[in-house]
Amino acid sequence: MKHPDAGLTVEWDVVIDQLRAQTRVGIHNHERVAQPVVIDAVLHCRSQALPEEIGECLDYDAFCRMLCSYLDAQTHTDLVEQLAADLLALAFDRFAMLDNALLTLYKPHAVRSAVQVGVRLRWSRHDFLRRRAHLAAARVVEATHA
């Protein structure tokens, strides 16, 4: 039996704190091998107030596994800013209830005198859809000129 509040929708956040992974990111030669990265994320969702099954939620375990798999498999990205955008694009593509997100991607060993440095990217679903349309248009132009 469904809970009486099950038809309501609310806004809520999934919070990921210090997800650790290995990847290849950076402009220096020594950054072409796997290095540690740390991710913090706040994923703002719109979903049922009292979900009764995982399909009604943003599955944070699936989110973390998706990011770690991507980071492990990707060959190399020069800019941490680009890598953060790629990670959020994956999240918006996979999780329909995701309205907006704040993702911080740290490189703990990037600057010796700092505990860690990184970038913070804030995106809405609208930002994601605009970026996807822009990339698709660029591919069309590139194919036309090839």
Backbone as CSV, one residue per row, in Angstrom:
resi,resn,N_x,N_y,N_z,CA_x,CA_y,CA_z,C_x,C_y,C_z
1,MET,0.843,-1.185,0.000,0.000,0.000,0.000,0.885,1.244,0.000
2,LYS,0.541,2.190,-0.837,1.298,3.436,-0.917,1.047,4.281,0.330
3,HIS,2.058,4.977,0.750,1.951,5.907,1.863,1.062,7.063,1.435
4,PRO,0.252,7.667,2.334,-0.646,8.771,1.962,0.067,9.958,1.323
5,ASP,1.329,10.192,1.649,2.067,11.318,1.082,2.754,10.973,-0.235
6,ALA,2.570,9.762,-0.733,3.354,9.281,-1.869,3.120,10.083,-3.144
7,GLY,1.998,10.752,-3.301,1.738,11.537,-4.502,2.389,12.911,-4.483
8,LEU,2.889,13.353,-3.333,3.515,14.660,-3.207,4.933,14.628,-3.757
9,THR,5.387,15.756,-4.228,6.798,15.856,-4.601,7.458,16.920,-3.731
10,VAL,8.707,16.693,-3.440,9.489,17.636,-2.649,10.853,17.789,-3.291
11,GLU,11.559,18.816,-2.862,12.941,18.999,-3.271,13.817,18.499,-2.142
12,TRP,14.865,17.798,-2.507,15.765,17.266,-1.500,17.159,17.147,-2.091
13,ASP,18.147,16.988,-1.224,19.533,16.913,-1.656,20.144,15.569,-1.285
14,VAL,20.922,15.037,-2.200,21.796,13.912,-1.914,23.183,14.518,-1.750
15,VAL,23.867,14.169,-0.674,25.165,14.757,-0.368,26.227,13.656,-0.401
16,ILE,27.243,13.884,-1.208,28.390,12.974,-1.304,29.586,13.743,-0.750
17,ASP,30.270,13.161,0.215,31.387,13.834,0.861,32.647,12.984,0.732
18,GLN,33.643,13.526,0.050,34.968,12.941,-0.083,34.981,11.564,-0.738
19,LEU,34.314,11.456,-1.878,34.411,10.248,-2.692,35.820,10.216,-3.289
20,ARG,36.518,9.142,-3.066,37.906,9.027,-3.520,37.988,8.114,-4.736
21,ALA,38.812,8.539,-5.696,39.003,7.753,-6.915,40.393,8.043,-7.467
22,GLN,40.745,7.331,-8.516,42.006,7.536,-9.223,41.674,7.871,-10.672
23,THR,42.406,8.819,-11.240,42.212,9.146,-12.653,43.433,9.875,-13.188
24,ARG,43.398,10.146,-14.469,44.481,10.856,-15.143,43.954,12.222,-15.568
25,VAL,44.445,13.269,-14.905,43.989,14.622,-15.203,45.110,15.607,-14.916
26,GLY,45.323,16.533,-15.851,46.319,17.575,-15.642,47.129,17.835,-16.892
27,ILE,47.797,18.982,-16.890,48.544,19.410,-18.075,50.007,19.007,-18.030
28,HIS,50.480,18.532,-16.881,51.887,18.179,-16.733,52.118,16.714,-17.090
29,ASN,53.312,16.404,-17.558,53.647,15.033,-17.958,53.418,14.028,-16.830
30,HIS,53.787,14.381,-15.603,53.628,13.444,-14.488,52.155,13.191,-14.142
31,GLU,51.227,13.991,-14.696,49.797,13.807,-14.425,49.131,12.882,-15.447
32,ARG,49.913,12.280,-16.306,49.374,11.347,-17.300,49.213,9.946,-16.723
33,VAL,49.678,9.748,-15.513,49.440,8.480,-14.810,48.349,8.728,-13.768
34,ALA,47.736,7.653,-13.317,46.635,7.785,-12.354,47.106,8.485,-11.086
35,GLN,46.263,9.378,-10.608,46.522,10.120,-9.379,45.216,10.203,-8.598
36,PRO,45.287,10.438,-7.308,44.049,10.519,-6.528,43.274,11.805,-6.817
37,VAL,41.958,11.677,-6.823,41.050,12.815,-6.853,39.999,12.579,-5.771
38,VAL,39.417,13.664,-5.291,38.386,13.605,-4.266,37.207,14.426,-4.755
39,ILE,36.009,13.883,-4.589,34.798,14.550,-5.081,33.833,14.792,-3.937
40,ASP,33.350,16.025,-3.871,32.207,16.374,-3.024,31.090,16.773,-3.979
41,ALA,29.873,16.391,-3.652,28.753,16.753,-4.523,27.499,16.960,-3.692
42,VAL,26.695,17.923,-4.130,25.347,18.112,-3.613,24.442,18.024,-4.825
43,LEU,23.573,17.023,-4.824,22.693,16.736,-5.955,21.270,17.090,-5.562
44,HIS,20.766,18.167,-6.120,19.432,18.674,-5.775,18.397,17.976,-6.662
45,CYS,17.478,17.294,-6.008,16.505,16.458,-6.722,15.081,16.889,-6.437
46,ARG,14.218,16.442,-7.312,12.780,16.574,-7.111,12.226,15.164,-7.246
47,SER,11.642,14.671,-6.169,11.157,13.300,-6.168,10.014,13.173,-5.175
48,GLN,9.538,11.965,-5.032,8.457,11.741,-4.087,8.935,11.961,-2.666
49,ALA,8.055,12.514,-1.855,8.407,12.836,-0.479,8.814,11.589,0.303
50,LEU,8.092,10.525,0.124,8.373,9.295,0.858,8.501,8.132,-0.132
51,PRO,9.614,8.052,-0.831,9.775,6.970,-1.805,9.753,5.612,-1.113
52,GLU,9.249,4.636,-1.831,9.157,3.288,-1.275,10.117,2.317,-1.946
53,GLU,10.760,2.744,-3.021,11.742,1.885,-3.672,12.824,2.748,-4.293
54,ILE,13.962,2.124,-4.548,15.131,2.861,-5.003,14.910,3.554,-6.345
55,GLY,14.049,3.040,-7.183,13.763,3.667,-8.474,13.129,5.046,-8.341
56,GLU,12.623,5.364,-7.171,12.004,6.662,-6.916,12.990,7.644,-6.291
57,CYS,14.232,7.228,-6.151,15.273,8.034,-5.512,16.434,8.241,-6.480
58,LEU,17.316,9.156,-6.126,18.603,9.205,-6.791,19.492,8.241,-6.009
59,ASP,19.842,7.156,-6.629,20.615,6.088,-5.996,22.060,6.561,-5.831
60,TYR,22.426,6.985,-4.632,23.755,7.542,-4.416,24.854,6.504,-4.598
61,ASP,24.558,5.239,-4.322,25.553,4.205,-4.567,25.824,4.072,-6.068
62,ALA,24.769,4.056,-6.875,24.933,3.988,-8.335,25.654,5.229,-8.849
63,PHE,25.353,6.392,-8.281,26.023,7.634,-8.675,27.529,7.521,-8.410
64,CYS,27.899,7.095,-7.224,29.320,6.990,-6.865,30.029,5.949,-7.729
65,ARG,29.405,4.800,-7.953,30.009,3.777,-8.800,30.178,4.274,-10.230
66,MET,29.193,5.032,-10.750,29.264,5.579,-12.101,30.462,6.524,-12.224
67,LEU,30.624,7.424,-11.258,31.747,8.357,-11.304,33.081,7.618,-11.224
68,CYS,33.202,6.682,-10.298,34.464,5.953,-10.137,34.794,5.134,-11.382
69,SER,33.810,4.504,-11.985,34.042,3.734,-13.218,34.514,4.637,-14.342
70,TYR,33.856,5.783,-14.487,34.253,6.727,-15.532,35.682,7.223,-15.300
71,LEU,35.982,7.611,-14.069,37.303,8.141,-13.755,38.388,7.092,-13.972
72,ASP,38.099,5.863,-13.643,39.067,4.789,-13.824,39.297,4.489,-15.309
73,ALA,38.251,4.563,-16.119,38.339,4.178,-17.529,38.852,5.289,-18.438
74,GLN,38.641,6.532,-18.077,39.010,7.617,-18.999,40.523,7.677,-19.166
75,THR,40.952,7.911,-20.400,42.385,7.859,-20.703,43.139,9.057,-20.134
76,HIS,42.657,10.263,-20.341,43.300,11.456,-19.794,42.465,12.680,-20.155
77,THR,42.405,13.629,-19.244,41.789,14.929,-19.484,42.779,15.987,-19.013
78,ASP,43.043,16.973,-19.850,44.005,18.013,-19.470,43.499,18.869,-18.309
79,LEU,42.268,19.318,-18.398,41.762,20.306,-17.441,40.780,19.692,-16.448
80,VAL,40.995,19.989,-15.187,40.095,19.505,-14.147,38.695,20.108,-14.341
81,GLU,38.627,21.309,-14.910,37.324,21.938,-15.197,36.516,21.101,-16.189
82,GLN,37.183,20.599,-17.227,36.519,19.763,-18.230,36.066,18.441,-17.619
83,LEU,36.912,17.870,-16.784,36.564,16.605,-16.147,35.351,16.771,-15.228
84,ALA,35.281,17.868,-14.498,34.112,18.130,-13.643,32.848,18.246,-14.494
85,ALA,32.939,18.928,-15.631,31.783,19.052,-16.530,31.383,17.694,-17.080
86,ASP,32.348,16.865,-17.445,32.039,15.525,-17.950,31.312,14.694,-16.894
87,LEU,31.746,14.803,-15.644,31.109,14.042,-14.566,29.669,14.491,-14.341
88,LEU,29.444,15.803,-14.355,28.065,16.274,-14.180,27.196,15.918,-15.377
89,ALA,27.757,15.934,-16.574,26.981,15.527,-17.756,26.519,14.080,-17.611
90,LEU,27.393,13.207,-17.124,26.996,11.816,-16.871,25.834,11.753,-15.886
91,ALA,25.932,12.533,-14.822,24.901,12.514,-13.784,23.560,12.986,-14.316
92,PHE,23.545,14.099,-15.050,22.277,14.603,-15.591,21.700,13.656,-16.631
93,ASP,22.559,13.021,-17.394,22.101,12.083,-18.407,21.465,10.847,-17.777
94,ARG,21.997,10.394,-16.675,21.524,9.145,-16.056,20.357,9.329,-15.090
95,PHE,20.314,10.445,-14.373,19.328,10.614,-13.298,18.334,11.717,-13.644
96,ALA,17.160,11.324,-14.079,16.140,12.262,-14.560,15.636,13.196,-13.465
97,MET,15.660,12.767,-12.206,15.130,13.615,-11.133,16.125,14.673,-10.668
98,LEU,17.327,14.670,-11.240,18.351,15.642,-10.866,18.016,17.005,-11.476
99,ASP,17.752,17.992,-10.628,17.415,19.354,-11.081,18.655,20.241,-11.211
100,ASN,19.507,20.192,-10.201,20.764,20.934,-10.273,21.779,20.266,-9.366
101,ALA,23.037,20.611,-9.585,24.096,19.932,-8.855,25.262,20.884,-8.622
102,LEU,25.954,20.618,-7.546,27.199,21.302,-7.207,28.234,20.201,-7.018
103,LEU,29.279,20.228,-7.843,30.312,19.198,-7.773,31.658,19.877,-7.588
104,THR,32.405,19.413,-6.594,33.756,19.891,-6.366,34.699,18.737,-6.636
105,LEU,35.670,18.974,-7.504,36.651,17.958,-7.875,38.021,18.449,-7.413
106,TYR,38.580,17.745,-6.436,39.866,18.119,-5.853,40.987,17.239,-6.390
107,LYS,42.171,17.839,-6.503,43.400,17.112,-6.774,44.297,17.302,-5.547
108,PRO,44.303,16.333,-4.636,45.021,16.514,-3.370,46.522,16.755,-3.511
109,HIS,47.146,16.261,-4.563,48.597,16.389,-4.685,49.027,17.463,-5.687
110,ALA,48.117,18.308,-6.106,48.429,19.285,-7.156,49.362,20.399,-6.673
111,VAL,49.192,20.851,-5.452,50.017,21.943,-4.911,50.530,21.491,-3.547
112,ARG,51.825,21.384,-3.422,52.429,20.841,-2.192,52.052,21.616,-0.938
113,SER,51.920,22.923,-1.041,51.669,23.735,0.149,50.178,23.822,0.512
114,ALA,49.324,23.168,-0.263,47.883,23.153,0.028,47.449,21.717,0.332
115,VAL,46.470,21.580,1.201,45.925,20.252,1.483,45.365,19.660,0.196
116,GLN,44.605,20.456,-0.528,44.100,20.059,-1.838,43.587,21.293,-2.563
117,VAL,43.604,21.232,-3.887,43.036,22.285,-4.712,42.078,21.625,-5.696
118,GLY,41.154,22.411,-6.208,40.199,21.843,-7.147,39.309,22.902,-7.751
119,VAL,38.285,22.428,-8.410,37.292,23.313,-9.016,35.909,22.912,-8.528
120,ARG,35.027,23.892,-8.503,33.637,23.668,-8.114,32.758,24.107,-9.278
121,LEU,31.905,23.210,-9.725,31.011,23.489,-10.848,29.566,23.351,-10.386
122,ARG,28.783,24.369,-10.679,27.359,24.371,-10.337,26.580,24.368,-11.651
123,TRP,25.732,23.377,-11.819,24.930,23.247,-13.049,23.476,22.975,-12.730
124,SER,22.618,23.510,-13.573,21.202,23.145,-13.545,20.951,22.191,-14.720
125,ARG,19.802,21.568,-14.724,19.446,20.719,-15.866,19.435,21.563,-17.139
126,HIS,18.991,22.801,-17.045,18.984,23.701,-18.209,20.413,23.901,-18.741
127,ASP,21.371,24.106,-17.857,22.780,24.246,-18.273,23.247,22.995,-19.007
128,PHE,22.918,21.840,-18.459,23.296,20.567,-19.077,22.694,20.440,-20.480
129,LEU,21.410,20.744,-20.620,20.752,20.621,-21.928,21.340,21.610,-22.933
130,ARG,21.665,22.815,-22.482,22.316,23.794,-23.370,23.679,23.307,-23.825
131,ARG,24.467,22.756,-22.918,25.793,22.235,-23.267,25.668,21.086,-24.255
132,ARG,24.723,20.190,-24.015,24.535,19.039,-24.908,24.140,19.499,-26.304
133,ALA,23.249,20.486,-26.393,22.839,21.020,-27.699,24.013,21.696,-28.404
134,HIS,24.812,22.430,-27.643,25.983,23.103,-28.213,26.981,22.086,-28.769
135,LEU,27.239,21.020,-28.023,28.170,19.990,-28.482,27.633,19.271,-29.718
136,ALA,26.337,19.020,-29.748,25.736,18.364,-30.917,25.843,19.263,-32.143
137,ALA,25.588,20.551,-31.978,25.691,21.499,-33.106,27.132,21.570,-33.600
138,ALA,28.096,21.548,-32.684,29.501,21.602,-33.077,29.891,20.364,-33.876
139,ARG,29.345,19.202,-33.497,29.629,17.966,-34.247,29.057,18.036,-35.656
140,VAL,27.874,18.636,-35.799,27.260,18.775,-37.116,28.126,19.684,-38.002
141,VAL,28.572,20.802,-37.446,29.417,21.722,-38.197,30.721,21.029,-38.578
142,GLU,31.301,20.301,-37.662,32.554,19.588,-37.934,32.368,18.540,-39.039
143,ALA,31.263,17.812,-38.986,30.998,16.797,-40.020,30.751,17.436,-41.382
144,THR,30.143,18.595,-41.395,29.865,19.305,-42.633,31.163,19.773,-43.305
145,HIS,32.127,20.137,-42.495,33.393,20.654,-43.015,34.434,19.548,-43.240
146,ALA,34.103,18.335,-42.903,35.080,17.236,-43.067,35.094,16.694,-44.480
